[in-house]
Each structure stands twice: as C-alpha cells, then as structure tokens.
Amino acid sequence: SASADPAERPLIAQFRAATKRYGDVLAADALDFGIGSGEFLSFLGPSGCGKTTALRMLAGFETPTSGDIYLDGERVTEVPAYLRPVNMVFQHYALFPHLTVADNIGYGLMQRRPRPARAEVARKVDRALEMVRLSGFGPRRIWEMSGGQQQRVALARAIVNEPKILLLDEPLAALDRKLRREMQIELQTLQRQLGITFVLVTHDQEEALSMSDRICIMRAGRIVQSGSPNALYDHPINRYVADFVGKSNFLNGRLASLSGKNGQVETASGQRFTGRMHTELAQGTPVSLSIRPEQIGLAHMAQDGALPVTVINRIFLGEHTEYLVRHAVLGDLLVLVARQAEANEGSFAPGDAAHVHWAPQAALILPED
Ligand code: ATP
C-alpha cells in the first residue's frame, strides 16, 4: 500500500506555476505542488477560491493561462480531457436516465475503438458494481434508484476503466446529511481498496477532515496551507486556516511580548493572555488568540485565572454538549464539554453564572494571514 507520508510517494500529478485567469479574475494563482500516487487529497475553501478551477485543470476541461500540468510524469497541459488517465465524478451525476445501471457504467467502455468484447465489458461492470456495493442492480433503470444509489452508479462508472486519478467535484452535495456521512466512509474505503488517487473538491470541512490524507486550504486562487487533517487542526499557520478547519474561539489583539515559543496577546480591553506560537511574529503584530472549544473548561465555581461568564445557550450533541457563554468584555465563546466532564461538574442552563478556563499551552497565537 501507499506510504502514509505523501511526501514519500511518487508524484502522480503536478501543478507547475499553473495560473488561470478569467478576465480580471485570478482563479488559480501560480499553483505549484504535487499529488502523491494513491493519495486522497482535498481542496477545501469558500466559494470562489479556485477549487473547481484547480480540479478542472487536472481533468483537462481548462487549459492554464500560464504554467503547466503534469500527469504521471508527462506534460499534459494541452492534452484534451478524454486522452488523460483521469475521470471525474460530478455533483449532478450526469447519468443517462433511460439506460440501465449496467449500460450507464459500461457506456464509456463501449465507446472505445476497437470495441471490447461484451463479456469483457460485463465482467468489468459487475466488478465495478461490486466495488460500490450494488451487485445485482445492473438491470435496473436509473429512475428506479435512490439518490445514494445513483451516486454509487456515478462512482462505478468513473472507476470502471481504472483511471489513475479520480476527480470528485462536491460528489456528495446532493445527498442528505446522514447519507453523506455514510458515503464519506464508503468513499474512503473504496479509495483504499482501489489504491487510485482521489482528488476531492469540497467546501464542507467535515467531509475533507474525515476522508483526506491531505487537505489543501485555498483562498483567492492560492493554497494557504496543506497538510494532514491533524496537522492543520493542531498547527494552523494563520487565523484563516484555524477558522476553516474545525471550530475555534478567537480573541483579537496584538502581540505584547514574546519569549521563545510563548507570547502574550493584549486585547483591546487591555487583558493579557498567554499562548503558543508556531511562526515567528514580531512584537506589536495584530494577532488572534485561538482556543478550540474542547480546550475550554466550564465550571460552576471560580478558580485561579478563570473568567466569569454567563451561559447563553446549551446544545446537547450526544457525546458532547456545546455551550455558548458570554464574557462581559471578551464577548461570546463556544465551549464543548465532554459527556463525562459534564457528569462530574453537572450541567449548566441558560442564564447560569459560570467560569471558563484553559491551559495557556492550549491557546495558539495566530497572525491574520
Ligand atoms: P465554488 O465552491 O463556488 O464552486 P470554487 O472554489 O470552486 O467555488 P472556482 O469555480 O474555481 O471556485 O472559481 C474561481 C473564480 O473564478 C471565481 O471568482 C469564479 O467566479 C471565477 N470563474 C470560474 N469559472 C469561470 C468562467 N468560466 N468564467 C469566468 N469566471 C470564472
């Protein structure tokens, strides 16, 4: 199987200073990075940041304005989509509703010249159906399939000719939440089984976090940071990434003092908080102190260094309870309390007075950009 560290894998795809302009819009700004063979990579970012453009340049649906695309070691910048060893799964599956499931999946194979033997096509279609757990559904019509099943047919069609890369453009967007979660697990399992490189575009951070080996966080045509879901969550390079990967609380201020990896943030109201720094920052820099909701403790009793707050809202989430609490000066904070911790401390109701505290090493000092 592929190496866990993407950096150690042979590259299946490369962007080399790949830029795409649409008039004045810089949709991709000198993208320069590689995708490891067998990797599950996601492009994550808000609408319009250039995710789809990056994917479409890999697919061959867009030609870069400047720069190059390499696939499997070959320059393919002007090579049309149908000659590239890639397939794409679209948000709207683009299936032929009047054809059977099997005919939809085998359609591309039957277009090949010379046309492969029917038995050979049938064998590949059956294998693809098995991979997406739809064995026996071949004779059905598309309109007889549920949304989730249609999604799997689209996947089967995309893997039937064994592409080197499968490109997925918001493939689960049309599904309801529960089905999405199930399909996320299935997609990940399928990718592991096939060993094919998957490149996913999504604006859903949960989706990217749960499936990817590596995530590229994009903004305005550029990659702000790329790394494993864990690395991005624990070591975001700036506030933008911390905000996009997981939830966080941000206290704005400036870097008042620093010593080694620790610093002190002074808020506008003059309060000082200690935090850790992963990047070198100069004293006086505008920064945010980022504290993840699960790093904050909520208590009834005051203790050293704790901040007095009022409970505003409580949402029971099963294993966790999410509280919104308000500090008179610092504003609102999100606190995630584990079931066991809540059992120990007792729960809180809206209107209750409470105290929040966190360990200084759990707070990160981040620049804006
Ligand atoms: P979304 O999540 O909304 O799909 P995205 O991150 O995939 O967004 P892109 O579709 O890559 O973003 O678009 C990047 C930028 O390029 C946007 O500003 C968009 O308006 C612009 N753009 C994309 N395609 C075209 C086009 N064919 N013509 C003109 N502008 C385009």
Residues whose N, C-alpha, C, O or C-beta is under 5 A from the ligand:
A	BS01	ATP	Y22 V25 A27 P46 S47 G48 C49 G50 K51 T52 T53
